[in-house]
Amino acid sequence: MFAEKVILITGGSSGLGKALARRLLAQKARLVLLARDSGKLADARQELIGNGPPGAEIDTFPCNVADRRAVEKVFSDVADKAGPPDVLINSAGILREGYFECQTADTFREVMDINFFGTLYCIQAVLPYFKEKGGGKIVNICSVAGLTGVFGYTAYCASKHAVRGLTGSLRAELKHQNVSIHIVYPAEFESPMVDELNACRTEENRKVAGTIPILTADAVADEIISGLLKNRYEITPGVATRILTGFERVFPAFGRVVSDLQVRRIYKGPDHKKQQAD
Ligand SMILES: NC(=O)c1ccc[n+]([C@@H]2O[C@H](COP(=O)([O-])OP(=O)(O)OC[C@H]3O[C@@H](n4cnc5c(N)ncnc54)[C@H](OP(=O)(O)O)[C@@H]3O)[C@@H](O)[C@H]2O)c1
C-alpha cells in the first residue's frame, strides 16, 4: 500500500510523526518530512536512514505550517524534488495547557494557527496534486481532546475539535474525488510534547489525563498503520482509549461526572497559580 508512494509527514522530525516515518520507510515509502527546526529535521533524517532499509529516501523541508504562503511554496518544492505526494499525514501540532484565565487570546490564536490552520493549509496545498494524480490519502492526527472537553486544554481542545469538524465534512466531499481521509484520536502517549507538558501542567489536568493508560508513540503508530491498511476512517489507538471514548459517545455525561469527581478533591484553580507567581 505504501511502497514507492511519496508520503509527506508534517511534524515528521519528532514523536508520532517520526514513529510513523520509521514504519513507512520500512515499507519502502519515499518520505518527505516537514517541521520548523532544520537541525531536528536533519537529525531525524539521519536516524531514520541509519535504521531504515537500503536505498531509503527521505527529503526534509523546514516549514512553518501556520504560514500559508510558506506551505504553498514548500508543496511546490516537494513536487519538484520528490514528486507530487500520494499521502499527506498532518501530525504537526503544539499543546498549551493551563487554566483558562491564564491563557491569553494569543495562546488560542497560536494553537489554532498551527493545529487547525496548519492542517487546513497543507490539505489545500496537496489537493491540486491529488486531482492531477486522480486520488490520494490524508491522515489528520487529532486527539481524544477533539472528542471531549479536558480540564486545562481549552485552547488545545478547541483546535482539535475544529480539526474533527473539518475532517468529517471533508470526508463527505473528497470521497467523490477518490481522496480518502482518516482521523486519529490518540490519548496521551510518550513524546517530547508530553515531556514539555509534564514540566508545568496543572495537577487537575495531570489527574484527568491519567485516567487512560499512556502509550508509546511506537504503539500509536502501529495502530495507525494497521487502521490505514483496513481503510478505517476513525482510528483510536489503544484498547482502553477505544473503550472509554466509545462509552462516552453513548453516555456523554459519564466522562463529565468522572472528570468532575477527580478534580473536586484536588482543585487549586487560577488564583493559586497567580499567588505562586507573585
Ligand atoms: N503526545 C500526545 O500525548 C498526543 C496525544 C494526542 C494527540 N497528539 C497529537 O499528535 C501530534 C504529534 O504530537 P507529538 O506528541 O508527536 O509531538 P512532538 O513530539 O512535539 O512533535 C511535534 C512535531 O510538530 C512539529 N511542529 C510543531 N509546530 C509546527 C509548525 N508550526 N510547523 C511545522 N511543524 C511544526 C515539530 O517540529 P518543530 O518544533 O521543529 O516545528 C515536531 O516535529 C500532534 O498533532 C498532537 O497534537 C499528541
The ligand as a Gaussian input file, in Angstrom:
#p B3LYP/6-31G(d) Opt

LIG

0 1
 N        1.742000      13.304000      22.620000
 C        0.469000      13.136000      22.945000
 O        0.135000      12.724000      24.068000
 C       -0.619000      13.391000      21.927000
 C       -1.912000      12.915000      22.190000
 C       -2.911000      13.126000      21.252000
 C       -2.639000      13.786000      20.073000
 N       -1.364000      14.231000      19.842000
 C       -1.106000      14.913000      18.565000
 O       -0.145000      14.161000      17.852000
 C        0.616000      15.034000      17.018000
 C        2.095000      14.779000      17.239000
 O        2.392000      15.068000      18.597000
 P        3.769000      14.578000      19.269000
 O        3.442000      14.218000      20.667000
 O        4.445000      13.631000      18.374000
 O        4.521000      15.986000      19.328000
 P        6.071000      16.384000      19.228000
 O        6.953000      15.245000      19.558000
 O        6.184000      17.660000      19.967000
 O        6.208000      16.677000      17.648000
 C        5.550000      17.755000      17.067000
 C        6.117000      17.935000      15.677000
 O        5.396000      19.005000      15.054000
 C        6.342000      19.950000      14.552000
 N        5.716000      21.257000      14.561000
 C        5.193000      21.942000      15.615000
 N        4.745000      23.139000      15.225000
 C        4.961000      23.205000      13.887000
 C        4.729000      24.209000      12.910000
 N        4.177000      25.390000      13.229000
 N        5.072000      23.950000      11.625000
 C        5.640000      22.763000      11.282000
 N        5.897000      21.781000      12.165000
 C        5.563000      22.019000      13.459000
 C        7.546000      19.834000      15.491000
 O        8.754000      20.305000      14.922000
 P        9.254000      21.844000      15.081000
 O        9.011000      22.238000      16.502000
 O       10.686000      21.812000      14.684000
 O        8.429000      22.631000      14.132000
 C        7.587000      18.320000      15.666000
 O        8.215000      17.732000      14.544000
 C        0.155000      16.465000      17.360000
 O       -0.775000      16.899000      16.411000
 C       -0.509000      16.301000      18.716000
 O       -1.477000      17.282000      18.950000
 C       -0.363000      14.059000      20.731000

